[in-house]
Amino acid sequence: MFHLWYWVRRRTPSSFQPVILITGCSSGIGLALAQMLYKRNQYRVIITARNVGPLRERFQESDRFWIRALDVTLPEPREALIKEISAAWGGVNILVNNAGISYRAVVEHMTEKDEYVQMATNYLGPVALIRLVMPHMREIGRGKIINVSSVSGMLAMPTMASYTASKYALEGLSEALWYEAKPLGINVSLIQPGFVRSKAFTRVYYTEKSKSARQESETYGDYYLNMAPFVERFMRLSLSDSGGIARSILRVIKTENPPLWIPSTLDAYVFYYLRRFIPRRILLPVLFQLLPKARRWGRLYSHKRR
Ligand SMILES: NC(=O)c1ccc[n+]([C@@H]2O[C@H](COP(=O)([O-])OP(=O)(O)OC[C@H]3O[C@@H](n4cnc5c(N)ncnc54)[C@H](OP(=O)(O)O)[C@@H]3O)[C@@H](O)[C@H]2O)c1
């Protein structure tokens, strides 16, 4: 649906070579986007990752394509990188906050430290980067902030509460920022992928408690044993891959005034319309019934009165 919008709003390239900073390029969506921008001379690009070794083997640096180490949770490297970019190119014109992690743990199995790691990666780090790039964007009266969110930013999932919270936080901030940035010529967009056919499910984080609870006899064991294959199956069967999401980001990069919310997979559209049109009191019980064996969860240890 947005494709026509993108086509209408696309501008003929000018001599201006926007500076694009992307986080989390070691795999998945970030890597796919890096590959797409590698050969596009109309942009100056900085791809980043915590470990840049494999990126240096894959890509050749040039005067318009940089590879830099960046852990988005660390203040000093964030500031040093923006300083380096500002000294060479004036500043960042397009920020793609893509880096993200997902804990698989029920609320009771997270510690405060785990919560912090989740939020620092998916929310606090991206927001700190936004704060660092905005002064330059404000000064020149243009810029784009593209935050990679998720369907989990519109609908919650059991065993992924903290991930959901981090994406809801990113969505809320981006919506408020949209108002603040619009008068300054800065666009804010949220890319909202649903299930993506990728290996991302092999990269989920477990907490000490959620790691040891993955058996039927453990409290919450049945939650994990049912939810993990459920999510993995949807990811494996998804029609969208990381390249497809990277193309959505590229369309936003090329579009003059992209919209704030950009559902980027078919299921993201479905969830978006479900959330909009089905009353909440009905939606949640219906979705609960659709979760695998959810009616039997906790049957061995729940003290709920029947
Ligand atoms: N895959 C999906 O189904 C899906 C669905 C909805 C939304 N998303 C969102 O899409 C974005 C990209 O995910 P993906 O699917 O491409 O997963 P992915 O392959 O796991 O990529 C995540 C990237 O983030 C990086 N990262 C993690 N912690 C970091 C940190 N502290 N500092 C810098 N980089 C860090 C990872 O680097 P390391 O190698 O260093 O860990 C990796 O490059 C995420 O924001 C995710 O929440 C994904």
The ligand as a Gaussian input file, in Angstrom:
#p B3LYP/6-31G(d) Opt

LIG

0 1
 N       13.812000     -11.099000      12.832000
 C       12.577000     -10.795000      13.151000
 O       11.647000     -11.621000      13.051000
 C       12.239000      -9.401000      13.620000
 C       10.906000      -9.083000      13.756000
 C       10.558000      -7.828000      14.210000
 C       11.531000      -6.897000      14.498000
 N       12.840000      -7.201000      14.364000
 C       13.833000      -6.167000      14.710000
 O       14.718000      -5.993000      13.635000
 C       15.987000      -5.529000      14.123000
 C       17.081000      -6.379000      13.488000
 O       16.900000      -7.720000      13.895000
 P       17.298000      -8.975000      12.983000
 O       16.085000      -9.722000      12.695000
 O       18.153000      -8.530000      11.855000
 O       18.109000      -9.803000      14.092000
 P       19.645000     -10.172000      14.220000
 O       20.105000     -10.880000      13.013000
 O       19.801000     -10.801000      15.544000
 O       20.362000      -8.733000      14.230000
 C       20.420000      -7.916000      15.347000
 C       21.651000      -7.066000      15.245000
 O       21.728000      -6.207000      16.408000
 C       23.058000      -6.284000      16.873000
 N       23.193000      -5.936000      18.288000
 C       22.697000      -6.583000      19.370000
 N       23.067000      -5.946000      20.492000
 C       23.807000      -4.881000      20.098000
 C       24.478000      -3.838000      20.784000
 N       24.465000      -3.741000      22.115000
 N       25.146000      -2.900000      20.055000
 C       25.184000      -2.969000      18.721000
 N       24.587000      -3.943000      18.003000
 C       23.913000      -4.876000      18.697000
 C       23.492000      -7.703000      16.618000
 O       24.893000      -7.753000      16.666000
 P       25.741000      -8.885000      17.442000
 O       26.151000      -9.836000      16.364000
 O       26.876000      -8.125000      18.023000
 O       24.852000      -9.507000      18.490000
 C       22.925000      -7.884000      15.213000
 O       23.779000      -7.319000      14.268000
 C       15.920000      -5.628000      15.644000
 O       15.690000      -4.354000      16.189000
 C       14.726000      -6.543000      15.885000
 O       14.096000      -6.293000      17.126000
 C       13.214000      -8.443000      13.923000

